[in-house]
Amino acid sequence: MSLLGLSHELPAFLSARRIFVVRKRALLVDMAEVEIEEFIDQNRHLATLVDTYRGISESEKHWKARREFLFRNINDFEDPHIDQLLALSMVWANNVFLGCRYSPDLLEKMKEMAEGIVVEDAPVFKTRDEIMKKKVNSISSQNNSSSFCHVLD
């Protein structure tokens, strides 16, 4: 049993994947330039399979972005490595939506894999160091201004 218990779906999945790769090469089209919905319409079985990967607690916004990540990268992962793609998609979504931090190498890989994906209203996160630096600068400027006021008195 492989692919999260979907061994009966595997031959059709691989067939749909091969068709996509052939179409992509034949048309010299990059997924970044193709509308995802158009791709889904042309690869309905693959889309149905990818939809099984949605997490039970994923919001529509998170799933839409992660689903696009999966579609854009699925042709780069063969069957035994599809779990790696699923893991990378979760890492990417956790970084974008939850602010999780990862190694610079992994972040660079995710950035390359997600190129062209637009996430509307993505949250902006600050690191602890950025927050502390702002606090220190604020305290420092308050101390300087209060010292200045005392000199004037």
VEXBA-349811 format. One line per field, with one value per residue: residue number from 1; x, y, z of N, C-alpha, C, CB in turn. Coordinates in steps of 0.02 Angstrom, whole numbers, plus 50000, padded with zeros to 5 digits. Glycine has a CB too. Example, Ala and Ser with C-alpha at 12.3 -4.5 7.8 and 13.67 -1.06 7.14 Angstrom:
REM VEXBA-349811
i [1 / 2]
n_c1 [50660 / 50642]
n_c2 [49716 / 49888]
n_c3 [50390 / 50354]
ca_c1 [50615 / 50684]
ca_c2 [49775 / 49947]
ca_c3 [50390 / 50357]
c_c1 [50660 / 50645]
c_c2 [49835 / 50002]
c_c3 [50390 / 50394]
cb_c1 [50565 / 50704]
cb_c2 [49776 / 49970]
cb_c3 [50452 / 50286]
REM end
This chain:
REM VEXBA-349811
i [1 / 2 / 3 / 4 / 5 / 6 / 7 / 8 / 9 / 10 / 11 / 12 / 13 / 14 / 15 / 16 / 17 / 18 / 19 / 20 / 21 / 22 / 23 / 24 / 25 / 26 / 27 / 28 / 29 / 30 / 31 / 32 / 33 / 34 / 35 / 36 / 37 / 38 / 39 / 40 / 41 / 42 / 43 / 44 / 45 / 46 / 47 / 48 / 49 / 50 / 51 / 52 / 53 / 54 / 55 / 56 / 57 / 58 / 59 / 60 / 61 / 62 / 63 / 64 / 65 / 66 / 67 / 68 / 69 / 70 / 71 / 72 / 73 / 74 / 75 / 76 / 77 / 78 / 79 / 80 / 81 / 82 / 83 / 84 / 85 / 86 / 87 / 88 / 89 / 90 / 91 / 92 / 93 / 94 / 95 / 96 / 97 / 98 / 99 / 100 / 101 / 102 / 103 / 104 / 105 / 106 / 107 / 108 / 109 / 110 / 111 / 112 / 113 / 114 / 115 / 116 / 117 / 118 / 119 / 120 / 121 / 122 / 123 / 124 / 125 / 126 / 127 / 128 / 129 / 130 / 131 / 132 / 133 / 134 / 135 / 136 / 137 / 138 / 139 / 140 / 141 / 142 / 143 / 144 / 145 / 146 / 147 / 148 / 149 / 150 / 151 / 152 / 153]
n_c1 [50043 / 50030 / 50054 / 49972 / 49876 / 49808 / 49825 / 49754 / 49722 / 49840 / 49896 / 49813 / 49837 / 49976 / 49971 / 49895 / 49983 / 50094 / 50037 / 50016 / 50150 / 50200 / 50117 / 50158 / 50293 / 50279 / 50207 / 50287 / 50259 / 50257 / 50206 / 50189 / 50137 / 50017 / 49845 / 49783 / 49653 / 49619 / 49711 / 49663 / 49537 / 49578 / 49640 / 49559 / 49552 / 49676 / 49663 / 49558 / 49622 / 49724 / 49645 / 49613 / 49713 / 49690 / 49693 / 49595 / 49573 / 49607 / 49583 / 49484 / 49556 / 49691 / 49698 / 49676 / 49791 / 49892 / 49855 / 49878 / 50017 / 50047 / 49999 / 50083 / 50205 / 50197 / 50239 / 50373 / 50397 / 50409 / 50311 / 50362 / 50408 / 50310 / 50260 / 50358 / 50335 / 50208 / 50243 / 50330 / 50239 / 50159 / 50253 / 50283 / 50155 / 50140 / 50243 / 50203 / 50071 / 50070 / 50188 / 50295 / 50465 / 50608 / 50755 / 50878 / 50912 / 50803 / 50699 / 50736 / 50723 / 50583 / 50540 / 50579 / 50500 / 50373 / 50363 / 50277 / 50154 / 50021 / 49971 / 49838 / 49815 / 49907 / 49971 / 50087 / 50234 / 50337 / 50500 / 50560 / 50678 / 50666 / 50558 / 50610 / 50718 / 50651 / 50588 / 50699 / 50755 / 50650 / 50645 / 50772 / 50766 / 50670 / 50738 / 50841 / 50769 / 50711 / 50823 / 50870 / 50769 / 50788 / 50908 / 50873 / 50792]
n_c2 [49941 / 50108 / 50285 / 50351 / 50252 / 50237 / 50141 / 50082 / 50190 / 50232 / 50187 / 50258 / 50388 / 50402 / 50386 / 50499 / 50595 / 50572 / 50605 / 50741 / 50785 / 50755 / 50838 / 50960 / 50966 / 50955 / 51068 / 51162 / 51234 / 51318 / 51283 / 51398 / 51488 / 51440 / 51436 / 51374 / 51323 / 51291 / 51189 / 51096 / 51067 / 50999 / 50889 / 50806 / 50684 / 50681 / 50798 / 50762 / 50664 / 50741 / 50823 / 50739 / 50755 / 50861 / 50936 / 50905 / 51014 / 51122 / 51283 / 51357 / 51454 / 51422 / 51292 / 51314 / 51383 / 51290 / 51183 / 51234 / 51244 / 51106 / 51063 / 51137 / 51077 / 50939 / 50863 / 50847 / 50749 / 50581 / 50429 / 50355 / 50464 / 50555 / 50583 / 50667 / 50783 / 50815 / 50839 / 50949 / 51040 / 51062 / 51117 / 51234 / 51297 / 51310 / 51399 / 51513 / 51542 / 51524 / 51569 / 51489 / 51444 / 51392 / 51303 / 51399 / 51341 / 51255 / 51348 / 51422 / 51325 / 51302 / 51428 / 51434 / 51329 / 51379 / 51485 / 51609 / 51586 / 51668 / 51732 / 51800 / 51928 / 51876 / 51837 / 51939 / 51907 / 51935 / 51907 / 51852 / 51918 / 52033 / 52097 / 52117 / 52201 / 52314 / 52350 / 52378 / 52485 / 52576 / 52595 / 52646 / 52764 / 52830 / 52845 / 52928 / 53042 / 53078 / 53106 / 53213 / 53304 / 53325 / 53389 / 53509 / 53563]
n_c3 [50000 / 49956 / 49940 / 50036 / 50063 / 49944 / 49840 / 49736 / 49657 / 49605 / 49473 / 49381 / 49425 / 49397 / 49260 / 49222 / 49265 / 49182 / 49058 / 49079 / 49093 / 48966 / 48888 / 48939 / 48902 / 48762 / 48726 / 48776 / 48892 / 49043 / 49210 / 49285 / 49198 / 49159 / 49189 / 49339 / 49355 / 49224 / 49200 / 49293 / 49238 / 49124 / 49178 / 49261 / 49338 / 49404 / 49476 / 49562 / 49637 / 49698 / 49777 / 49881 / 49970 / 50051 / 50209 / 50354 / 50436 / 50359 / 50297 / 50166 / 50098 / 50134 / 50081 / 49945 / 49906 / 49942 / 49865 / 49737 / 49745 / 49751 / 49623 / 49538 / 49559 / 49550 / 49442 / 49460 / 49551 / 49575 / 49603 / 49725 / 49794 / 49816 / 49940 / 49991 / 49918 / 49969 / 50103 / 50086 / 50035 / 50146 / 50234 / 50165 / 50167 / 50306 / 50333 / 50259 / 50306 / 50445 / 50494 / 50526 / 50550 / 50456 / 50399 / 50306 / 50181 / 50154 / 50152 / 50039 / 49938 / 49947 / 49910 / 49776 / 49726 / 49745 / 49663 / 49578 / 49636 / 49705 / 49855 / 49926 / 50046 / 50140 / 50300 / 50394 / 50475 / 50618 / 50679 / 50840 / 50869 / 50788 / 50849 / 50979 / 50949 / 50904 / 51024 / 51106 / 51035 / 51049 / 51189 / 51207 / 51133 / 51210 / 51331 / 51290 / 51252 / 51374 / 51449 / 51380 / 51407 / 51543 / 51544 / 51489 / 51588]
ca_c1 [50000 / 50070 / 50019 / 49922 / 49824 / 49771 / 49862 / 49711 / 49721 / 49907 / 49907 / 49779 / 49873 / 50038 / 49953 / 49876 / 50045 / 50133 / 50004 / 50031 / 50221 / 50206 / 50086 / 50199 / 50352 / 50259 / 50185 / 50338 / 50222 / 50275 / 50147 / 50182 / 50102 / 49953 / 49795 / 49772 / 49586 / 49623 / 49747 / 49618 / 49487 / 49609 / 49667 / 49509 / 49568 / 49732 / 49635 / 49520 / 49670 / 49757 / 49597 / 49612 / 49768 / 49670 / 49688 / 49527 / 49567 / 49631 / 49533 / 49480 / 49612 / 49753 / 49697 / 49682 / 49862 / 49932 / 49836 / 49915 / 50086 / 50050 / 49992 / 50141 / 50265 / 50184 / 50276 / 50443 / 50401 / 50384 / 50270 / 50388 / 50429 / 50253 / 50255 / 50403 / 50298 / 50156 / 50276 / 50354 / 50181 / 50139 / 50305 / 50272 / 50094 / 50153 / 50285 / 50164 / 50010 / 50079 / 50251 / 50345 / 50533 / 50644 / 50824 / 50883 / 50911 / 50735 / 50660 / 50754 / 50691 / 50512 / 50530 / 50584 / 50443 / 50312 / 50368 / 50217 / 50093 / 50002 / 49927 / 49809 / 49808 / 49950 / 49993 / 50157 / 50259 / 50402 / 50537 / 50571 / 50734 / 50640 / 50517 / 50655 / 50757 / 50606 / 50579 / 50762 / 50760 / 50599 / 50668 / 50832 / 50746 / 50636 / 50790 / 50876 / 50726 / 50701 / 50887 / 50873 / 50723 / 50818 / 50961 / 50840 / 50762]
ca_c2 [50000 / 50168 / 50347 / 50362 / 50202 / 50243 / 50102 / 50070 / 50252 / 50247 / 50183 / 50314 / 50448 / 50404 / 50397 / 50570 / 50633 / 50565 / 50645 / 50811 / 50799 / 50755 / 50900 / 51016 / 50967 / 50965 / 51137 / 51206 / 51278 / 51314 / 51288 / 51466 / 51527 / 51408 / 51444 / 51312 / 51297 / 51261 / 51127 / 51050 / 51045 / 50953 / 50833 / 50797 / 50629 / 50704 / 50847 / 50725 / 50632 / 50793 / 50847 / 50694 / 50775 / 50918 / 50923 / 50915 / 51080 / 51174 / 51330 / 51360 / 51496 / 51384 / 51236 / 51338 / 51399 / 51229 / 51143 / 51262 / 51222 / 51036 / 51057 / 51165 / 51037 / 50868 / 50829 / 50839 / 50698 / 50515 / 50396 / 50344 / 50527 / 50600 / 50604 / 50724 / 50841 / 50831 / 50869 / 51015 / 51084 / 51081 / 51161 / 51298 / 51327 / 51330 / 51459 / 51569 / 51558 / 51521 / 51601 / 51440 / 51458 / 51332 / 51317 / 51440 / 51299 / 51233 / 51407 / 51438 / 51273 / 51316 / 51490 / 51415 / 51286 / 51418 / 51543 / 51623 / 51577 / 51730 / 51721 / 51865 / 51941 / 51832 / 51871 / 51958 / 51887 / 51962 / 51862 / 51877 / 51966 / 52096 / 52127 / 52140 / 52258 / 52371 / 52370 / 52408 / 52551 / 52619 / 52611 / 52687 / 52832 / 52861 / 52865 / 52986 / 53101 / 53099 / 53135 / 53278 / 53347 / 53343 / 53438 / 53572 / 53589]
ca_c3 [50000 / 49952 / 49925 / 50087 / 50059 / 49881 / 49791 / 49677 / 49618 / 49582 / 49401 / 49348 / 49444 / 49359 / 49190 / 49215 / 49274 / 49120 / 49006 / 49093 / 49078 / 48893 / 48864 / 48960 / 48859 / 48693 / 48717 / 48807 / 48936 / 49113 / 49252 / 49310 / 49148 / 49146 / 49242 / 49375 / 49340 / 49157 / 49210 / 49328 / 49190 / 49077 / 49215 / 49313 / 49383 / 49446 / 49523 / 49612 / 49682 / 49738 / 49826 / 49939 / 50014 / 50092 / 50280 / 50381 / 50467 / 50314 / 50272 / 50093 / 50076 / 50141 / 50035 / 49876 / 49895 / 49946 / 49806 / 49681 / 49756 / 49730 / 49550 / 49505 / 49571 / 49551 / 49389 / 49481 / 49603 / 49556 / 49655 / 49793 / 49824 / 49820 / 50011 / 49999 / 49893 / 50018 / 50161 / 50066 / 50028 / 50214 / 50260 / 50131 / 50194 / 50376 / 50331 / 50233 / 50344 / 50517 / 50511 / 50549 / 50524 / 50435 / 50379 / 50246 / 50121 / 50143 / 50133 / 49970 / 49896 / 49946 / 49871 / 49706 / 49709 / 49750 / 49620 / 49539 / 49676 / 49738 / 49913 / 49944 / 50118 / 50180 / 50361 / 50398 / 50540 / 50640 / 50723 / 50908 / 50865 / 50760 / 50902 / 51032 / 50923 / 50905 / 51094 / 51129 / 51003 / 51079 / 51256 / 51200 / 51113 / 51267 / 51378 / 51261 / 51254 / 51444 / 51469 / 51348 / 51443 / 51607 / 51531 / 51476 / 51650]
c_c1 [50045 / 50024 / 49958 / 49862 / 49784 / 49804 / 49820 / 49708 / 49788 / 49916 / 49874 / 49814 / 49937 / 50024 / 49935 / 49938 / 50087 / 50103 / 50019 / 50103 / 50231 / 50177 / 50130 / 50260 / 50333 / 50241 / 50235 / 50305 / 50244 / 50213 / 50136 / 50141 / 50032 / 49906 / 49782 / 49704 / 49584 / 49657 / 49701 / 49565 / 49515 / 49633 / 49622 / 49527 / 49625 / 49707 / 49596 / 49567 / 49704 / 49709 / 49593 / 49666 / 49750 / 49664 / 49619 / 49519 / 49591 / 49574 / 49535 / 49539 / 49678 / 49755 / 49707 / 49756 / 49905 / 49918 / 49873 / 49989 / 50094 / 50047 / 50054 / 50203 / 50257 / 50223 / 50349 / 50452 / 50369 / 50347 / 50305 / 50405 / 50371 / 50243 / 50301 / 50369 / 50244 / 50186 / 50300 / 50296 / 50156 / 50189 / 50295 / 50211 / 50105 / 50196 / 50244 / 50109 / 50020 / 50144 / 50304 / 50411 / 50568 / 50714 / 50825 / 50881 / 50841 / 50690 / 50674 / 50721 / 50616 / 50497 / 50532 / 50522 / 50378 / 50312 / 50305 / 50151 / 50080 / 49953 / 49903 / 49802 / 49848 / 49972 / 50068 / 50180 / 50326 / 50435 / 50543 / 50625 / 50710 / 50599 / 50560 / 50695 / 50714 / 50595 / 50640 / 50769 / 50710 / 50620 / 50728 / 50813 / 50708 / 50687 / 50827 / 50834 / 50715 / 50766 / 50892 / 50828 / 50753 / 50873 / 50931 / 50812 / 50811]
c_c2 [50062 / 50228 / 50356 / 50315 / 50203 / 50203 / 50088 / 50131 / 50266 / 50241 / 50241 / 50380 / 50456 / 50416 / 50470 / 50614 / 50631 / 50607 / 50718 / 50828 / 50801 / 50819 / 50960 / 51022 / 50984 / 51038 / 51188 / 51258 / 51266 / 51323 / 51359 / 51508 / 51499 / 51420 / 51377 / 51282 / 51263 / 51193 / 51075 / 51024 / 50993 / 50889 / 50817 / 50741 / 50648 / 50754 / 50813 / 50692 / 50684 / 50819 / 50801 / 50713 / 50833 / 50896 / 50941 / 50985 / 51137 / 51219 / 51330 / 51400 / 51458 / 51327 / 51259 / 51352 / 51335 / 51184 / 51168 / 51242 / 51149 / 51029 / 51083 / 51121 / 50962 / 50830 / 50817 / 50783 / 50634 / 50484 / 50386 / 50409 / 50577 / 50625 / 50663 / 50788 / 50863 / 50865 / 50940 / 51064 / 51107 / 51129 / 51231 / 51334 / 51350 / 51393 / 51520 / 51590 / 51560 / 51552 / 51554 / 51454 / 51392 / 51352 / 51359 / 51400 / 51276 / 51291 / 51427 / 51389 / 51286 / 51378 / 51475 / 51375 / 51326 / 51479 / 51550 / 51614 / 51642 / 51713 / 51790 / 51870 / 51893 / 51870 / 51887 / 51944 / 51920 / 51911 / 51893 / 51930 / 52034 / 52134 / 52156 / 52201 / 52321 / 52397 / 52406 / 52478 / 52600 / 52642 / 52659 / 52758 / 52868 / 52885 / 52927 / 53049 / 53125 / 53131 / 53206 / 53327 / 53369 / 53394 / 53506 / 53603 / 53626]
c_c3 [50000 / 49941 / 49970 / 50081 / 49995 / 49825 / 49729 / 49631 / 49584 / 49507 / 49363 / 49363 / 49402 / 49285 / 49178 / 49220 / 49211 / 49064 / 49016 / 49074 / 49003 / 48864 / 48880 / 48915 / 48787 / 48679 / 48743 / 48851 / 49007 / 49155 / 49278 / 49262 / 49134 / 49204 / 49274 / 49359 / 49272 / 49162 / 49242 / 49280 / 49142 / 49112 / 49275 / 49362 / 49431 / 49498 / 49579 / 49662 / 49727 / 49792 / 49887 / 49989 / 50059 / 50165 / 50305 / 50410 / 50422 / 50291 / 50196 / 50065 / 50079 / 50089 / 49963 / 49860 / 49894 / 49886 / 49745 / 49685 / 49732 / 49655 / 49514 / 49510 / 49564 / 49497 / 49406 / 49532 / 49578 / 49616 / 49722 / 49829 / 49830 / 49892 / 50025 / 49974 / 49942 / 50080 / 50144 / 50059 / 50097 / 50246 / 50230 / 50160 / 50266 / 50379 / 50311 / 50281 / 50420 / 50541 / 50538 / 50513 / 50509 / 50414 / 50315 / 50181 / 50104 / 50121 / 50060 / 49922 / 49890 / 49904 / 49796 / 49684 / 49707 / 49704 / 49577 / 49576 / 49714 / 49794 / 49934 / 50020 / 50162 / 50243 / 50358 / 50469 / 50554 / 50685 / 50792 / 50907 / 50838 / 50812 / 50957 / 51010 / 50924 / 50976 / 51121 / 51100 / 51033 / 51149 / 51253 / 51180 / 51169 / 51319 / 51354 / 51266 / 51326 / 51471 / 51441 / 51385 / 51510 / 51598 / 51521 / 51540 / 51689]
cb_c1 [49952 / 50122 / 49996 / 49898 / 49777 / 49765 / 49885 / 49641 / 49702 / 49955 / 49880 / 49706 / 49891 / 50078 / 49893 / 49824 / 50084 / 50138 / 49927 / 50020 / 50267 / 50172 / 50017 / 50220 / 50388 / 50201 / 50119 / 50380 / 50145 / 50330 / 50151 / 50251 / 50142 / 49962 / 49730 / 49779 / 49534 / 49661 / 49809 / 49584 / 49461 / 49668 / 49739 / 49441 / 49587 / 49788 / 49590 / 49476 / 49723 / 49780 / 49528 / 49622 / 49828 / 49604 / 49742 / 49512 / 49607 / 49666 / 49545 / 49413 / 49617 / 49759 / 49631 / 49640 / 49887 / 49918 / 49760 / 49908 / 50105 / 49993 / 49931 / 50157 / 50290 / 50110 / 50271 / 50469 / 50366 / 50442 / 50247 / 50451 / 50484 / 50189 / 50272 / 50470 / 50267 / 50118 / 50336 / 50393 / 50124 / 50132 / 50376 / 50263 / 50036 / 50188 / 50343 / 50135 / 49958 / 50077 / 50238 / 50321 / 50574 / 50608 / 50863 / 50947 / 50957 / 50707 / 50675 / 50831 / 50703 / 50485 / 50583 / 50647 / 50437 / 50301 / 50431 / 50216 / 50099 / 49971 / 49965 / 49740 / 49735 / 50012 / 49978 / 50168 / 50266 / 50394 / 50607 / 50589 / 50790 / 50598 / 50467 / 50702 / 50782 / 50539 / 50564 / 50822 / 50748 / 50531 / 50687 / 50879 / 50702 / 50587 / 50840 / 50896 / 50658 / 50680 / 50947 / 50852 / 50656 / 50846 / 51004 / 50785 / 50733]
cb_c2 [50000 / 50164 / 50348 / 50434 / 50210 / 50316 / 50037 / 50050 / 50310 / 50202 / 50117 / 50318 / 50447 / 50339 / 50351 / 50590 / 50607 / 50491 / 50633 / 50827 / 50745 / 50694 / 50910 / 51009 / 50901 / 50920 / 51147 / 51240 / 51268 / 51366 / 51240 / 51498 / 51528 / 51332 / 51475 / 51323 / 51353 / 51307 / 51138 / 51086 / 51105 / 50987 / 50847 / 50783 / 50566 / 50735 / 50897 / 50672 / 50595 / 50851 / 50853 / 50621 / 50792 / 50948 / 50961 / 50862 / 51080 / 51143 / 51402 / 51392 / 51560 / 51355 / 51198 / 51403 / 51447 / 51191 / 51147 / 51339 / 51228 / 50996 / 51096 / 51233 / 51051 / 50855 / 50868 / 50904 / 50722 / 50469 / 50331 / 50300 / 50558 / 50566 / 50546 / 50713 / 50826 / 50768 / 50826 / 51012 / 51049 / 51018 / 51134 / 51288 / 51277 / 51273 / 51449 / 51552 / 51509 / 51449 / 51654 / 51367 / 51500 / 51295 / 51250 / 51481 / 51238 / 51200 / 51466 / 51437 / 51202 / 51325 / 51542 / 51373 / 51229 / 51441 / 51538 / 51579 / 51516 / 51782 / 51684 / 51875 / 51939 / 51807 / 51827 / 52034 / 51811 / 52031 / 51845 / 51819 / 51939 / 52083 / 52076 / 52083 / 52244 / 52353 / 52308 / 52364 / 52544 / 52581 / 52547 / 52656 / 52830 / 52811 / 52807 / 52973 / 53086 / 53040 / 53092 / 53272 / 53311 / 53281 / 53417 / 53563 / 53535]
cb_c3 [50062 / 49896 / 49852 / 50084 / 50115 / 49860 / 49823 / 49700 / 49662 / 49616 / 49374 / 49369 / 49519 / 49368 / 49171 / 49268 / 49334 / 49099 / 49007 / 49167 / 49109 / 48862 / 48895 / 49033 / 48862 / 48675 / 48751 / 48753 / 48930 / 49132 / 49310 / 49321 / 49084 / 49133 / 49214 / 49451 / 49343 / 49109 / 49254 / 49387 / 49151 / 49042 / 49239 / 49282 / 49342 / 49403 / 49485 / 49579 / 49641 / 49692 / 49794 / 49916 / 49973 / 50067 / 50319 / 50434 / 50532 / 50253 / 50300 / 50070 / 50119 / 50212 / 50042 / 49866 / 49948 / 50012 / 49795 / 49679 / 49831 / 49763 / 49527 / 49534 / 49639 / 49541 / 49324 / 49509 / 49668 / 49533 / 49630 / 49789 / 49784 / 49795 / 50058 / 49961 / 49824 / 50039 / 50183 / 50000 / 49990 / 50258 / 50243 / 50055 / 50190 / 50413 / 50282 / 50166 / 50328 / 50539 / 50562 / 50536 / 50574 / 50378 / 50368 / 50248 / 50130 / 50206 / 50179 / 49961 / 49926 / 50017 / 49890 / 49693 / 49758 / 49821 / 49575 / 49480 / 49724 / 49688 / 49972 / 49910 / 50138 / 50140 / 50423 / 50378 / 50545 / 50676 / 50693 / 50955 / 50820 / 50697 / 50931 / 51054 / 50851 / 50872 / 51138 / 51110 / 50927 / 51083 / 51295 / 51147 / 51050 / 51300 / 51389 / 51188 / 51221 / 51488 / 51446 / 51274 / 51455 / 51641 / 51470 / 51424 / 51691]
REM end
